[in-house]
């Protein structure tokens, strides 16, 4: 196959999570939330522990609600929106003072802090940079990243941190687009950003989970399933024809003409 473009998933395809487990995931988010709370205390928005405890409960409840909705509708609810909604509710309940003077930068900072624990845990696989370098140097294949993540800056900043951002013609997240994989629209949007709007059949979608493979197939892209060592508690079967299976992204060269 004469490949014109490759879209890579981010987590467990390009980057791995240190000591991955559900406990380590939750710990990373707890650490991040504490940093967000520290900022809210610093700015005198939270003035006592009672308010903080109510905030924690509201964040947990709203996050669970957004997750359930996103699973049904594939709509993404960015972390910035999560904080806006919860703090707005606290204003209405007269738990905190009005926040009219707070702008988008403020909510972005809260989201950055919330994901800061997670950001320290994502690291590139040993073979990631070498593989991307080789693909980039071919000069014939456009590269993109497509991630289901509620905070776009996290993915962009991690690619910059490890000096990989220059390899990609497009970096797209569900937070940026507003829908999550496997919605085919986010794949078409990514292809358009890569300059390959009408070349889906000549492109690969390389990822580790059903959302990548099912969504890529629906969008008319050749799908490549990258083996993930860690298994989540509930794994859905992938019933898509003609899936290419590889152990890691370095094997992608076997399928490029």
C-alpha positions, 0 to 999 in steps of 0.5 A: 500500500502506498501510504500518504499519511499515518494518524497515531493515537497518543496513549499506549501507542506513542506514549506509555503510562508509568506503572499503569493501573487504575490506582495509578490513574486515580492517584495522578488525578487526585494529585492534580486536583489538589493543585487546582484546589491550591490555586482556588485557595490562593485566589481566595475563592475557597475560604474554608475546608467545608467549601473545598469538600463540597467542591470535591463532591461536585467535581466527582459527580459532574465528571461521572455525569460527563463521562456517562454522556460522552459514552452515549453521545461521543460528545467531549466535555473539556476539563475547562468546561468541567471547572466552569460548570462546577464553579458556576454551580457553586456561585449559584448555591452561594458557596463562593463569590461571583467569578465574572472577572475570571476568563478562559485563561483562568480555567485553562490554568485550573485544567493544566494543574488538574492534569499535571499529575497525569502529565508526569506519568506519560512517557514515550515508548523507547521506540517512539522517537526513532520511529517518528524520525524515520517516518518524518525523514522519508518526506513522503508521509504526513503524520498526525496525532489523534487522541481522546483527551479532554485537555488539548494542551496536555497532548501538545505540551507532552509532544513539545516536552519530548521534542516530537511536535515538529514531526506532525502535520496535525495534533487533534484531540476530542477536546479540540474537536468536540467529539470523541473517537470512534465518531468518524467526523474526528477522523475526517477532521484530522485528515483535513488538518493533515492536508489529506481530506480526500485520501483516507483510503491511502492512510493508516489509523494506528491505535491500541483500542476499539475506538481507534480501529472502529472509528478509523474503519468507519472513516474509510481509513486502513486500521492498524491495531497496536498491541497494548500490554496493559489490559483494562478491566473491560475490553471490547472485542474488535470486529473490523475486517482487514485490521493490520496487527503490530506489536509496536509502531516500529513495525509500521514499516513492514506495511509501507510500500 
